[in-house]
Amino acid sequence: MYKPQSPTQQLADYIEKNLDKGYTSDSLKFSLMSQGYSRISVEKAIELANKSIAEKIPPIKEKPQITYKVITEDNTETITTMPLKKKPWWRTLFE
């Protein structure tokens, strides 16, 4: 059964398609407002489009690694990776 979409949802779909094509949200906002859409409806549609895009992105499951590259005076490189581990703030008081 066909379920009609609200005008804001139609705008959000249009914005989402054009964001996938590479347009910026500012350029879409300007062009839609110059076509006669109100700023409030365009901003709500951009917010809806951003929410639906964010739902499609899978969450990051791996922790970031910090890599240090040390170059000495004789041009030798040392690369070290360290796991991301935070020190408690109170440890800085006693060190």
PyMOL Python script that loads the backbone (N, CA, C, O; Angstrom):
from pymol import cmd

cmd.read_pdbstr("""\
ATOM      1  N   MET A   1       0.832  -1.173   0.000  1.00  0.00           N
ATOM      2  CA  MET A   1       0.000   0.000   0.000  1.00  0.00           C
ATOM      3  C   MET A   1       0.883   1.246   0.000  1.00  0.00           C
ATOM      4  O   MET A   1       1.873   1.310   0.730  1.00  0.00           O
ATOM      5  N   TYR A   2       0.532   2.213  -0.802  1.00  0.00           N
ATOM      6  CA  TYR A   2       1.316   3.446  -0.919  1.00  0.00           C
ATOM      7  C   TYR A   2       1.036   4.344   0.265  1.00  0.00           C
ATOM      8  O   TYR A   2      -0.117   4.626   0.590  1.00  0.00           O
ATOM      9  N   LYS A   3       2.099   4.789   0.906  1.00  0.00           N
ATOM     10  CA  LYS A   3       1.970   5.695   2.038  1.00  0.00           C
ATOM     11  C   LYS A   3       2.625   7.017   1.643  1.00  0.00           C
ATOM     12  O   LYS A   3       3.839   7.063   1.447  1.00  0.00           O
ATOM     13  N   PRO A   4       1.848   8.090   1.523  1.00  0.00           N
ATOM     14  CA  PRO A   4       2.438   9.360   1.097  1.00  0.00           C
ATOM     15  C   PRO A   4       3.405   9.901   2.143  1.00  0.00           C
ATOM     16  O   PRO A   4       3.182   9.778   3.347  1.00  0.00           O
ATOM     17  N   GLN A   5       4.474  10.499   1.655  1.00  0.00           N
ATOM     18  CA  GLN A   5       5.477  11.065   2.555  1.00  0.00           C
ATOM     19  C   GLN A   5       5.172  12.537   2.800  1.00  0.00           C
ATOM     20  O   GLN A   5       4.550  13.211   1.979  1.00  0.00           O
ATOM     21  N   SER A   6       5.622  13.006   3.935  1.00  0.00           N
ATOM     22  CA  SER A   6       5.463  14.427   4.237  1.00  0.00           C
ATOM     23  C   SER A   6       6.430  15.229   3.367  1.00  0.00           C
ATOM     24  O   SER A   6       7.433  14.691   2.897  1.00  0.00           O
ATOM     25  N   PRO A   7       6.140  16.495   3.154  1.00  0.00           N
ATOM     26  CA  PRO A   7       7.056  17.316   2.349  1.00  0.00           C
ATOM     27  C   PRO A   7       8.461  17.399   2.943  1.00  0.00           C
ATOM     28  O   PRO A   7       9.443  17.469   2.204  1.00  0.00           O
ATOM     29  N   THR A   8       8.562  17.390   4.259  1.00  0.00           N
ATOM     30  CA  THR A   8       9.881  17.435   4.891  1.00  0.00           C
ATOM     31  C   THR A   8      10.658  16.157   4.602  1.00  0.00           C
ATOM     32  O   THR A   8      11.864  16.197   4.359  1.00  0.00           O
ATOM     33  N   GLN A   9       9.963  15.023   4.630  1.00  0.00           N
ATOM     34  CA  GLN A   9      10.618  13.752   4.340  1.00  0.00           C
ATOM     35  C   GLN A   9      11.039  13.677   2.875  1.00  0.00           C
ATOM     36  O   GLN A   9      12.090  13.118   2.563  1.00  0.00           O
ATOM     37  N   GLN A  10      10.231  14.234   1.975  1.00  0.00           N
ATOM     38  CA  GLN A  10      10.603  14.273   0.565  1.00  0.00           C
ATOM     39  C   GLN A  10      11.850  15.126   0.362  1.00  0.00           C
ATOM     40  O   GLN A  10      12.741  14.767  -0.408  1.00  0.00           O
ATOM     41  N   LEU A  11      11.904  16.262   1.061  1.00  0.00           N
ATOM     42  CA  LEU A  11      13.100  17.109   0.989  1.00  0.00           C
ATOM     43  C   LEU A  11      14.311  16.379   1.552  1.00  0.00           C
ATOM     44  O   LEU A  11      15.409  16.471   1.004  1.00  0.00           O
ATOM     45  N   ALA A  12      14.106  15.650   2.657  1.00  0.00           N
ATOM     46  CA  ALA A  12      15.209  14.908   3.272  1.00  0.00           C
ATOM     47  C   ALA A  12      15.740  13.845   2.319  1.00  0.00           C
ATOM     48  O   ALA A  12      16.951  13.645   2.233  1.00  0.00           O
ATOM     49  N   ASP A  13      14.855  13.162   1.606  1.00  0.00           N
ATOM     50  CA  ASP A  13      15.295  12.165   0.630  1.00  0.00           C
ATOM     51  C   ASP A  13      16.083  12.824  -0.497  1.00  0.00           C
ATOM     52  O   ASP A  13      17.110  12.305  -0.935  1.00  0.00           O
ATOM     53  N   TYR A  14      15.594  13.972  -0.961  1.00  0.00           N
ATOM     54  CA  TYR A  14      16.289  14.716  -2.018  1.00  0.00           C
ATOM     55  C   TYR A  14      17.683  15.151  -1.554  1.00  0.00           C
ATOM     56  O   TYR A  14      18.658  15.035  -2.296  1.00  0.00           O
ATOM     57  N   ILE A  15      17.761  15.649  -0.330  1.00  0.00           N
ATOM     58  CA  ILE A  15      19.042  16.104   0.218  1.00  0.00           C
ATOM     59  C   ILE A  15      19.989  14.928   0.384  1.00  0.00           C
ATOM     60  O   ILE A  15      21.177  15.034   0.079  1.00  0.00           O
ATOM     61  N   GLU A  16      19.469  13.810   0.866  1.00  0.00           N
ATOM     62  CA  GLU A  16      20.314  12.621   1.067  1.00  0.00           C
ATOM     63  C   GLU A  16      20.895  12.122  -0.253  1.00  0.00           C
ATOM     64  O   GLU A  16      22.071  11.761  -0.315  1.00  0.00           O
ATOM     65  N   LYS A  17      20.084  12.100  -1.304  1.00  0.00           N
ATOM     66  CA  LYS A  17      20.572  11.674  -2.613  1.00  0.00           C
ATOM     67  C   LYS A  17      21.679  12.593  -3.114  1.00  0.00           C
ATOM     68  O   LYS A  17      22.687  12.133  -3.650  1.00  0.00           O
ATOM     69  N   ASN A  18      21.482  13.894  -2.934  1.00  0.00           N
ATOM     70  CA  ASN A  18      22.462  14.847  -3.439  1.00  0.00           C
ATOM     71  C   ASN A  18      23.711  14.917  -2.570  1.00  0.00           C
ATOM     72  O   ASN A  18      24.785  15.252  -3.071  1.00  0.00           O
ATOM     73  N   LEU A  19      23.598  14.609  -1.286  1.00  0.00           N
ATOM     74  CA  LEU A  19      24.792  14.512  -0.446  1.00  0.00           C
ATOM     75  C   LEU A  19      25.636  13.323  -0.888  1.00  0.00           C
ATOM     76  O   LEU A  19      26.865  13.388  -0.868  1.00  0.00           O
ATOM     77  N   ASP A  20      24.971  12.225  -1.291  1.00  0.00           N
ATOM     78  CA  ASP A  20      25.697  11.061  -1.801  1.00  0.00           C
ATOM     79  C   ASP A  20      26.410  11.383  -3.108  1.00  0.00           C
ATOM     80  O   ASP A  20      27.453  10.802  -3.408  1.00  0.00           O
ATOM     81  N   LYS A  21      25.851  12.309  -3.886  1.00  0.00           N
ATOM     82  CA  LYS A  21      26.473  12.711  -5.149  1.00  0.00           C
ATOM     83  C   LYS A  21      27.681  13.610  -4.935  1.00  0.00           C
ATOM     84  O   LYS A  21      28.494  13.775  -5.844  1.00  0.00           O
ATOM     85  N   GLY A  22      27.815  14.199  -3.736  1.00  0.00           N
ATOM     86  CA  GLY A  22      28.983  15.018  -3.446  1.00  0.00           C
ATOM     87  C   GLY A  22      28.696  16.480  -3.194  1.00  0.00           C
ATOM     88  O   GLY A  22      29.623  17.257  -2.964  1.00  0.00           O
ATOM     89  N   TYR A  23      27.427  16.878  -3.231  1.00  0.00           N
ATOM     90  CA  TYR A  23      27.089  18.264  -2.934  1.00  0.00           C
ATOM     91  C   TYR A  23      27.207  18.514  -1.433  1.00  0.00           C
ATOM     92  O   TYR A  23      27.038  17.595  -0.632  1.00  0.00           O
ATOM     93  N   THR A  24      27.496  19.747  -1.057  1.00  0.00           N
ATOM     94  CA  THR A  24      27.568  20.086   0.358  1.00  0.00           C
ATOM     95  C   THR A  24      26.184  20.474   0.853  1.00  0.00           C
ATOM     96  O   THR A  24      25.321  20.880   0.075  1.00  0.00           O
ATOM     97  N   SER A  25      25.988  20.344   2.154  1.00  0.00           N
ATOM     98  CA  SER A  25      24.680  20.688   2.713  1.00  0.00           C
ATOM     99  C   SER A  25      24.417  22.188   2.608  1.00  0.00           C
ATOM    100  O   SER A  25      23.266  22.603   2.473  1.00  0.00           O
ATOM    101  N   ASP A  26      25.476  23.011   2.668  1.00  0.00           N
ATOM    102  CA  ASP A  26      25.284  24.455   2.525  1.00  0.00           C
ATOM    103  C   ASP A  26      24.814  24.828   1.127  1.00  0.00           C
ATOM    104  O   ASP A  26      23.937  25.678   0.970  1.00  0.00           O
ATOM    105  N   SER A  27      25.395  24.192   0.108  1.00  0.00           N
ATOM    106  CA  SER A  27      24.976  24.514  -1.255  1.00  0.00           C
ATOM    107  C   SER A  27      23.546  24.043  -1.505  1.00  0.00           C
ATOM    108  O   SER A  27      22.783  24.723  -2.191  1.00  0.00           O
ATOM    109  N   LEU A  28      23.175  22.883  -0.953  1.00  0.00           N
ATOM    110  CA  LEU A  28      21.802  22.408  -1.095  1.00  0.00           C
ATOM    111  C   LEU A  28      20.828  23.319  -0.355  1.00  0.00           C
ATOM    112  O   LEU A  28      19.734  23.605  -0.841  1.00  0.00           O
ATOM    113  N   LYS A  29      21.235  23.762   0.811  1.00  0.00           N
ATOM    114  CA  LYS A  29      20.393  24.663   1.597  1.00  0.00           C
ATOM    115  C   LYS A  29      20.151  25.967   0.833  1.00  0.00           C
ATOM    116  O   LYS A  29      19.020  26.448   0.760  1.00  0.00           O
ATOM    117  N   PHE A  30      21.203  26.529   0.272  1.00  0.00           N
ATOM    118  CA  PHE A  30      21.074  27.777  -0.478  1.00  0.00           C
ATOM    119  C   PHE A  30      20.192  27.599  -1.705  1.00  0.00           C
ATOM    120  O   PHE A  30      19.337  28.439  -1.985  1.00  0.00           O
ATOM    121  N   SER A  31      20.397  26.501  -2.441  1.00  0.00           N
ATOM    122  CA  SER A  31      19.621  26.306  -3.663  1.00  0.00           C
ATOM    123  C   SER A  31      18.149  26.039  -3.356  1.00  0.00           C
ATOM    124  O   SER A  31      17.276  26.513  -4.083  1.00  0.00           O
ATOM    125  N   LEU A  32      17.859  25.291  -2.295  1.00  0.00           N
ATOM    126  CA  LEU A  32      16.461  25.027  -1.946  1.00  0.00           C
ATOM    127  C   LEU A  32      15.758  26.289  -1.451  1.00  0.00           C
ATOM    128  O   LEU A  32      14.586  26.510  -1.753  1.00  0.00           O
ATOM    129  N   MET A  33      16.478  27.113  -0.691  1.00  0.00           N
ATOM    130  CA  MET A  33      15.873  28.358  -0.224  1.00  0.00           C
ATOM    131  C   MET A  33      15.657  29.328  -1.376  1.00  0.00           C
ATOM    132  O   MET A  33      14.697  30.099  -1.354  1.00  0.00           O
ATOM    133  N   SER A  34      16.529  29.308  -2.383  1.00  0.00           N
ATOM    134  CA  SER A  34      16.334  30.180  -3.538  1.00  0.00           C
ATOM    135  C   SER A  34      15.194  29.680  -4.428  1.00  0.00           C
ATOM    136  O   SER A  34      14.666  30.438  -5.241  1.00  0.00           O
ATOM    137  N   GLN A  35      14.810  28.398  -4.275  1.00  0.00           N
ATOM    138  CA  GLN A  35      13.681  27.853  -5.032  1.00  0.00           C
ATOM    139  C   GLN A  35      12.352  28.106  -4.335  1.00  0.00           C
ATOM    140  O   GLN A  35      11.295  27.787  -4.880  1.00  0.00           O
ATOM    141  N   GLY A  36      12.395  28.680  -3.127  1.00  0.00           N
ATOM    142  CA  GLY A  36      11.155  29.049  -2.453  1.00  0.00           C
ATOM    143  C   GLY A  36      10.843  28.279  -1.189  1.00  0.00           C
ATOM    144  O   GLY A  36       9.830  28.555  -0.547  1.00  0.00           O
ATOM    145  N   TYR A  37      11.681  27.318  -0.804  1.00  0.00           N
ATOM    146  CA  TYR A  37      11.441  26.591   0.438  1.00  0.00           C
ATOM    147  C   TYR A  37      11.860  27.456   1.623  1.00  0.00           C
ATOM    148  O   TYR A  37      12.802  28.243   1.524  1.00  0.00           O
ATOM    149  N   SER A  38      11.157  27.306   2.739  1.00  0.00           N
ATOM    150  CA  SER A  38      11.512  28.096   3.924  1.00  0.00           C
ATOM    151  C   SER A  38      12.769  27.538   4.571  1.00  0.00           C
ATOM    152  O   SER A  38      13.097  26.360   4.432  1.00  0.00           O
ATOM    153  N   ARG A  39      13.457  28.413   5.278  1.00  0.00           N
ATOM    154  CA  ARG A  39      14.708  28.003   5.913  1.00  0.00           C
ATOM    155  C   ARG A  39      14.462  26.943   6.969  1.00  0.00           C
ATOM    156  O   ARG A  39      15.270  26.026   7.122  1.00  0.00           O
ATOM    157  N   ILE A  40      13.372  27.047   7.696  1.00  0.00           N
ATOM    158  CA  ILE A  40      13.067  26.086   8.763  1.00  0.00           C
ATOM    159  C   ILE A  40      12.823  24.695   8.188  1.00  0.00           C
ATOM    160  O   ILE A  40      13.333  23.706   8.714  1.00  0.00           O
ATOM    161  N   SER A  41      12.045  24.616   7.110  1.00  0.00           N
ATOM    162  CA  SER A  41      11.768  23.300   6.523  1.00  0.00           C
ATOM    163  C   SER A  41      13.029  22.693   5.916  1.00  0.00           C
ATOM    164  O   SER A  41      13.218  21.478   5.975  1.00  0.00           O
ATOM    165  N   VAL A  42      13.892  23.521   5.334  1.00  0.00           N
ATOM    166  CA  VAL A  42      15.138  23.015   4.760  1.00  0.00           C
ATOM    167  C   VAL A  42      16.066  22.520   5.863  1.00  0.00           C
ATOM    168  O   VAL A  42      16.694  21.472   5.718  1.00  0.00           O
ATOM    169  N   GLU A  43      16.157  23.260   6.961  1.00  0.00           N
ATOM    170  CA  GLU A  43      17.025  22.836   8.065  1.00  0.00           C
ATOM    171  C   GLU A  43      16.513  21.555   8.715  1.00  0.00           C
ATOM    172  O   GLU A  43      17.306  20.693   9.093  1.00  0.00           O
ATOM    173  N   LYS A  44      15.190  21.424   8.849  1.00  0.00           N
ATOM    174  CA  LYS A  44      14.630  20.180   9.391  1.00  0.00           C
ATOM    175  C   LYS A  44      14.906  19.004   8.460  1.00  0.00           C
ATOM    176  O   LYS A  44      15.208  17.901   8.916  1.00  0.00           O
ATOM    177  N   ALA A  45      14.800  19.243   7.154  1.00  0.00           N
ATOM    178  CA  ALA A  45      15.064  18.187   6.187  1.00  0.00           C
ATOM    179  C   ALA A  45      16.534  17.780   6.199  1.00  0.00           C
ATOM    180  O   ALA A  45      16.845  16.595   6.081  1.00  0.00           O
ATOM    181  N   ILE A  46      17.440  18.746   6.339  1.00  0.00           N
ATOM    182  CA  ILE A  46      18.870  18.432   6.432  1.00  0.00           C
ATOM    183  C   ILE A  46      19.147  17.616   7.687  1.00  0.00           C
ATOM    184  O   ILE A  46      19.942  16.676   7.661  1.00  0.00           O
ATOM    185  N   GLU A  47      18.494  17.975   8.779  1.00  0.00           N
ATOM    186  CA  GLU A  47      18.671  17.223  10.029  1.00  0.00           C
ATOM    187  C   GLU A  47      18.170  15.789   9.873  1.00  0.00           C
ATOM    188  O   GLU A  47      18.819  14.852  10.337  1.00  0.00           O
ATOM    189  N   LEU A  48      17.014  15.612   9.220  1.00  0.00           N
ATOM    190  CA  LEU A  48      16.495  14.260   8.971  1.00  0.00           C
ATOM    191  C   LEU A  48      17.427  13.458   8.064  1.00  0.00           C
ATOM    192  O   LEU A  48      17.658  12.271   8.296  1.00  0.00           O
ATOM    193  N   ALA A  49      17.959  14.107   7.037  1.00  0.00           N
ATOM    194  CA  ALA A  49      18.867  13.420   6.115  1.00  0.00           C
ATOM    195  C   ALA A  49      20.147  13.005   6.839  1.00  0.00           C
ATOM    196  O   ALA A  49      20.645  11.898   6.628  1.00  0.00           O
ATOM    197  N   ASN A  50      20.677  13.873   7.679  1.00  0.00           N
ATOM    198  CA  ASN A  50      21.888  13.529   8.433  1.00  0.00           C
ATOM    199  C   ASN A  50      21.632  12.373   9.394  1.00  0.00           C
ATOM    200  O   ASN A  50      22.498  11.516   9.571  1.00  0.00           O
ATOM    201  N   LYS A  51      20.461  12.339  10.013  1.00  0.00           N
ATOM    202  CA  LYS A  51      20.133  11.237  10.916  1.00  0.00           C
ATOM    203  C   LYS A  51      20.040   9.907  10.157  1.00  0.00           C
ATOM    204  O   LYS A  51      20.535   8.883  10.627  1.00  0.00           O
ATOM    205  N   SER A  52      19.407   9.932   8.989  1.00  0.00           N
ATOM    206  CA  SER A  52      19.271   8.672   8.243  1.00  0.00           C
ATOM    207  C   SER A  52      20.611   8.210   7.684  1.00  0.00           C
ATOM    208  O   SER A  52      20.852   7.007   7.580  1.00  0.00           O
ATOM    209  N   ILE A  53      21.486   9.147   7.323  1.00  0.00           N
ATOM    210  CA  ILE A  53      22.827   8.771   6.865  1.00  0.00           C
ATOM    211  C   ILE A  53      23.628   8.180   8.022  1.00  0.00           C
ATOM    212  O   ILE A  53      24.360   7.207   7.845  1.00  0.00           O
ATOM    213  N   ALA A  54      23.483   8.778   9.216  1.00  0.00           N
ATOM    214  CA  ALA A  54      24.221   8.292  10.384  1.00  0.00           C
ATOM    215  C   ALA A  54      23.765   6.897  10.798  1.00  0.00           C
ATOM    216  O   ALA A  54      24.563   6.119  11.323  1.00  0.00           O
ATOM    217  N   GLU A  55      22.497   6.571  10.571  1.00  0.00           N
ATOM    218  CA  GLU A  55      22.004   5.237  10.914  1.00  0.00           C
ATOM    219  C   GLU A  55      22.571   4.167   9.995  1.00  0.00           C
ATOM    220  O   GLU A  55      22.694   3.010  10.395  1.00  0.00           O
ATOM    221  N   LYS A  56      22.918   4.540   8.767  1.00  0.00           N
ATOM    222  CA  LYS A  56      23.433   3.574   7.801  1.00  0.00           C
ATOM    223  C   LYS A  56      24.904   3.238   8.024  1.00  0.00           C
ATOM    224  O   LYS A  56      25.369   2.187   7.582  1.00  0.00           O
ATOM    225  N   ILE A  57      25.638   4.106   8.697  1.00  0.00           N
ATOM    226  CA  ILE A  57      27.069   3.902   8.902  1.00  0.00           C
ATOM    227  C   ILE A  57      27.283   2.880  10.016  1.00  0.00           C
ATOM    228  O   ILE A  57      26.721   3.039  11.100  1.00  0.00           O
ATOM    229  N   PRO A  58      28.078   1.841   9.782  1.00  0.00           N
ATOM    230  CA  PRO A  58      28.324   0.859  10.841  1.00  0.00           C
ATOM    231  C   PRO A  58      29.227   1.457  11.930  1.00  0.00           C
ATOM    232  O   PRO A  58      30.097   2.277  11.637  1.00  0.00           O
ATOM    233  N   PRO A  59      29.018   1.047  13.171  1.00  0.00           N
ATOM    234  CA  PRO A  59      29.856   1.584  14.251  1.00  0.00           C
ATOM    235  C   PRO A  59      31.288   1.063  14.153  1.00  0.00           C
ATOM    236  O   PRO A  59      31.528  -0.026  13.630  1.00  0.00           O
ATOM    237  N   ILE A  60      32.217   1.835  14.651  1.00  0.00           N
ATOM    238  CA  ILE A  60      33.629   1.451  14.661  1.00  0.00           C
ATOM    239  C   ILE A  60      33.851   0.494  15.824  1.00  0.00           C
ATOM    240  O   ILE A  60      33.495   0.795  16.963  1.00  0.00           O
ATOM    241  N   LYS A  61      34.441  -0.660  15.531  1.00  0.00           N
ATOM    242  CA  LYS A  61      34.625  -1.674  16.562  1.00  0.00           C
ATOM    243  C   LYS A  61      36.064  -1.797  17.029  1.00  0.00           C
ATOM    244  O   LYS A  61      36.321  -2.422  18.058  1.00  0.00           O
ATOM    245  N   GLU A  62      36.993  -1.226  16.313  1.00  0.00           N
ATOM    246  CA  GLU A  62      38.390  -1.357  16.711  1.00  0.00           C
ATOM    247  C   GLU A  62      38.859  -0.090  17.422  1.00  0.00           C
ATOM    248  O   GLU A  62      38.398   1.014  17.134  1.00  0.00           O
ATOM    249  N   LYS A  63      39.770  -0.277  18.339  1.00  0.00           N
ATOM    250  CA  LYS A  63      40.308   0.855  19.069  1.00  0.00           C
ATOM    251  C   LYS A  63      41.438   1.495  18.267  1.00  0.00           C
ATOM    252  O   LYS A  63      42.198   0.802  17.592  1.00  0.00           O
ATOM    253  N   PRO A  64      41.542   2.802  18.344  1.00  0.00           N
ATOM    254  CA  PRO A  64      42.623   3.455  17.607  1.00  0.00           C
ATOM    255  C   PRO A  64      43.979   3.155  18.231  1.00  0.00           C
ATOM    256  O   PRO A  64      44.092   2.989  19.446  1.00  0.00           O
ATOM    257  N   GLN A  65      44.991   3.088  17.400  1.00  0.00           N
ATOM    258  CA  GLN A  65      46.361   2.873  17.846  1.00  0.00           C
ATOM    259  C   GLN A  65      47.158   4.140  17.554  1.00  0.00           C
ATOM    260  O   GLN A  65      47.016   4.742  16.490  1.00  0.00           O
ATOM    261  N   ILE A  66      47.974   4.527  18.480  1.00  0.00           N
ATOM    262  CA  ILE A  66      48.840   5.681  18.282  1.00  0.00           C
ATOM    263  C   ILE A  66      50.198   5.167  17.822  1.00  0.00           C
ATOM    264  O   ILE A  66      50.798   4.308  18.468  1.00  0.00           O
ATOM    265  N   THR A  67      50.670   5.694  16.713  1.00  0.00           N
ATOM    266  CA  THR A  67      51.952   5.289  16.163  1.00  0.00           C
ATOM    267  C   THR A  67      52.900   6.475  16.207  1.00  0.00           C
ATOM    268  O   THR A  67      52.581   7.562  15.725  1.00  0.00           O
ATOM    269  N   TYR A  68      54.063   6.250  16.790  1.00  0.00           N
ATOM    270  CA  TYR A  68      55.087   7.281  16.864  1.00  0.00           C
ATOM    271  C   TYR A  68      56.215   6.930  15.912  1.00  0.00           C
ATOM    272  O   TYR A  68      56.662   5.783  15.877  1.00  0.00           O
ATOM    273  N   LYS A  69      56.676   7.892  15.148  1.00  0.00           N
ATOM    274  CA  LYS A  69      57.799   7.687  14.248  1.00  0.00           C
ATOM    275  C   LYS A  69      58.895   8.655  14.700  1.00  0.00           C
ATOM    276  O   LYS A  69      58.733   9.873  14.630  1.00  0.00           O
ATOM    277  N   VAL A  70      60.001   8.098  15.158  1.00  0.00           N
ATOM    278  CA  VAL A  70      61.113   8.889  15.659  1.00  0.00           C
ATOM    279  C   VAL A  70      62.251   8.801  14.649  1.00  0.00           C
ATOM    280  O   VAL A  70      62.703   7.708  14.308  1.00  0.00           O
ATOM    281  N   ILE A  71      62.706   9.941  14.180  1.00  0.00           N
ATOM    282  CA  ILE A  71      63.831   9.989  13.248  1.00  0.00           C
ATOM    283  C   ILE A  71      65.001  10.638  13.978  1.00  0.00           C
ATOM    284  O   ILE A  71      64.924  11.782  14.427  1.00  0.00           O
ATOM    285  N   THR A  72      66.072   9.885  14.082  1.00  0.00           N
ATOM    286  CA  THR A  72      67.248  10.390  14.794  1.00  0.00           C
ATOM    287  C   THR A  72      68.121  11.198  13.849  1.00  0.00           C
ATOM    288  O   THR A  72      67.803  11.339  12.668  1.00  0.00           O
ATOM    289  N   GLU A  73      69.222  11.729  14.370  1.00  0.00           N
ATOM    290  CA  GLU A  73      70.110  12.568  13.566  1.00  0.00           C
ATOM    291  C   GLU A  73      70.782  11.794  12.430  1.00  0.00           C
ATOM    292  O   GLU A  73      71.093  12.375  11.390  1.00  0.00           O
ATOM    293  N   ASP A  74      71.008  10.499  12.615  1.00  0.00           N
ATOM    294  CA  ASP A  74      71.636   9.707  11.553  1.00  0.00           C
ATOM    295  C   ASP A  74      70.602   9.081  10.610  1.00  0.00           C
ATOM    296  O   ASP A  74      70.892   8.103   9.921  1.00  0.00           O
ATOM    297  N   ASN A  75      69.388   9.660  10.586  1.00  0.00           N
ATOM    298  CA  ASN A  75      68.295   9.294   9.681  1.00  0.00           C
ATOM    299  C   ASN A  75      67.812   7.853   9.827  1.00  0.00           C
ATOM    300  O   ASN A  75      67.367   7.251   8.850  1.00  0.00           O
ATOM    301  N   THR A  76      67.891   7.302  11.015  1.00  0.00           N
ATOM    302  CA  THR A  76      67.295   5.992  11.258  1.00  0.00           C
ATOM    303  C   THR A  76      65.912   6.214  11.866  1.00  0.00           C
ATOM    304  O   THR A  76      65.711   7.106  12.690  1.00  0.00           O
ATOM    305  N   GLU A  77      64.985   5.395  11.446  1.00  0.00           N
ATOM    306  CA  GLU A  77      63.614   5.540  11.911  1.00  0.00           C
ATOM    307  C   GLU A  77      63.285   4.472  12.936  1.00  0.00           C
ATOM    308  O   GLU A  77      63.691   3.318  12.801  1.00  0.00           O
ATOM    309  N   THR A  78      62.561   4.857  13.942  1.00  0.00           N
ATOM    310  CA  THR A  78      62.050   3.937  14.935  1.00  0.00           C
ATOM    311  C   THR A  78      60.546   4.143  14.996  1.00  0.00           C
ATOM    312  O   THR A  78      60.074   5.249  15.262  1.00  0.00           O
ATOM    313  N   ILE A  79      59.801   3.086  14.752  1.00  0.00           N
ATOM    314  CA  ILE A  79      58.348   3.179  14.776  1.00  0.00           C
ATOM    315  C   ILE A  79      57.836   2.360  15.949  1.00  0.00           C
ATOM    316  O   ILE A  79      58.147   1.176  16.075  1.00  0.00           O
ATOM    317  N   THR A  80      57.060   2.991  16.794  1.00  0.00           N
ATOM    318  CA  THR A  80      56.469   2.300  17.934  1.00  0.00           C
ATOM    319  C   THR A  80      54.973   2.552  17.930  1.00  0.00           C
ATOM    320  O   THR A  80      54.515   3.651  17.616  1.00  0.00           O
ATOM    321  N   THR A  81      54.227   1.534  18.279  1.00  0.00           N
ATOM    322  CA  THR A  81      52.780   1.672  18.433  1.00  0.00           C
ATOM    323  C   THR A  81      52.445   1.394  19.878  1.00  0.00           C
ATOM    324  O   THR A  81      52.984   0.487  20.512  1.00  0.00           O
ATOM    325  N   MET A  82      51.550   2.196  20.368  1.00  0.00           N
ATOM    326  CA  MET A  82      51.145   2.052  21.752  1.00  0.00           C
ATOM    327  C   MET A  82      49.629   1.942  21.805  1.00  0.00           C
ATOM    328  O   MET A  82      48.932   2.650  21.078  1.00  0.00           O
ATOM    329  N   PRO A  83      49.117   1.071  22.650  1.00  0.00           N
ATOM    330  CA  PRO A  83      47.662   1.022  22.801  1.00  0.00           C
ATOM    331  C   PRO A  83      47.183   2.290  23.501  1.00  0.00           C
ATOM    332  O   PRO A  83      47.907   2.885  24.299  1.00  0.00           O
ATOM    333  N   LEU A  84      45.985   2.684  23.200  1.00  0.00           N
ATOM    334  CA  LEU A  84      45.423   3.883  23.787  1.00  0.00           C
ATOM    335  C   LEU A  84      45.020   3.581  25.216  1.00  0.00           C
ATOM    336  O   LEU A  84      44.036   2.883  25.463  1.00  0.00           O
ATOM    337  N   LYS A  85      45.790   4.115  26.156  1.00  0.00           N
ATOM    338  CA  LYS A  85      45.539   3.880  27.567  1.00  0.00           C
ATOM    339  C   LYS A  85      45.651   5.211  28.282  1.00  0.00           C
ATOM    340  O   LYS A  85      46.671   5.892  28.179  1.00  0.00           O
ATOM    341  N   LYS A  86      44.624   5.581  28.995  1.00  0.00           N
ATOM    342  CA  LYS A  86      44.665   6.847  29.713  1.00  0.00           C
ATOM    343  C   LYS A  86      45.090   6.610  31.151  1.00  0.00           C
ATOM    344  O   LYS A  86      44.725   5.622  31.788  1.00  0.00           O
ATOM    345  N   LYS A  87      45.871   7.553  31.626  1.00  0.00           N
ATOM    346  CA  LYS A  87      46.271   7.534  33.015  1.00  0.00           C
ATOM    347  C   LYS A  87      45.206   8.242  33.836  1.00  0.00           C
ATOM    348  O   LYS A  87      44.641   9.234  33.374  1.00  0.00           O
ATOM    349  N   PRO A  88      44.921   7.769  35.024  1.00  0.00           N
ATOM    350  CA  PRO A  88      43.997   8.520  35.871  1.00  0.00           C
ATOM    351  C   PRO A  88      44.587   9.902  36.187  1.00  0.00           C
ATOM    352  O   PRO A  88      45.804  10.051  36.296  1.00  0.00           O
ATOM    353  N   TRP A  89      43.737  10.885  36.329  1.00  0.00           N
ATOM    354  CA  TRP A  89      44.203  12.255  36.538  1.00  0.00           C
ATOM    355  C   TRP A  89      44.974  12.393  37.844  1.00  0.00           C
ATOM    356  O   TRP A  89      45.864  13.237  37.947  1.00  0.00           O
ATOM    357  N   TRP A  90      44.649  11.585  38.834  1.00  0.00           N
ATOM    358  CA  TRP A  90      45.304  11.729  40.131  1.00  0.00           C
ATOM    359  C   TRP A  90      46.723  11.170  40.105  1.00  0.00           C
ATOM    360  O   TRP A  90      47.520  11.500  40.983  1.00  0.00           O
ATOM    361  N   ARG A  91      47.063  10.328  39.119  1.00  0.00           N
ATOM    362  CA  ARG A  91      48.429   9.814  38.995  1.00  0.00           C
ATOM    363  C   ARG A  91      49.412  10.937  38.686  1.00  0.00           C
ATOM    364  O   ARG A  91      50.572  10.871  39.091  1.00  0.00           O
ATOM    365  N   THR A  92      48.967  11.952  37.982  1.00  0.00           N
ATOM    366  CA  THR A  92      49.860  13.058  37.649  1.00  0.00           C
ATOM    367  C   THR A  92      50.268  13.852  38.882  1.00  0.00           C
ATOM    368  O   THR A  92      51.294  14.532  38.870  1.00  0.00           O
ATOM    369  N   LEU A  93      49.487  13.773  39.927  1.00  0.00           N
ATOM    370  CA  LEU A  93      49.830  14.476  41.167  1.00  0.00           C
ATOM    371  C   LEU A  93      50.990  13.807  41.901  1.00  0.00           C
ATOM    372  O   LEU A  93      51.770  14.484  42.570  1.00  0.00           O
ATOM    373  N   PHE A  94      51.109  12.487  41.782  1.00  0.00           N
ATOM    374  CA  PHE A  94      52.110  11.755  42.551  1.00  0.00           C
ATOM    375  C   PHE A  94      53.360  11.400  41.755  1.00  0.00           C
ATOM    376  O   PHE A  94      54.270  10.768  42.293  1.00  0.00           O
ATOM    377  N   GLU A  95      53.422  11.792  40.496  1.00  0.00           N
ATOM    378  CA  GLU A  95      54.614  11.470  39.707  1.00  0.00           C
ATOM    379  C   GLU A  95      55.523  12.651  39.578  1.00  0.00           C
ATOM    380  O   GLU A  95      56.574  12.555  38.945  1.00  0.00           O
TER     381      GLU A  95
END
""", "prot")
cmd.dss("prot")
cmd.show_as("cartoon", "prot")
cmd.util.cbc("prot")
cmd.orient("prot")
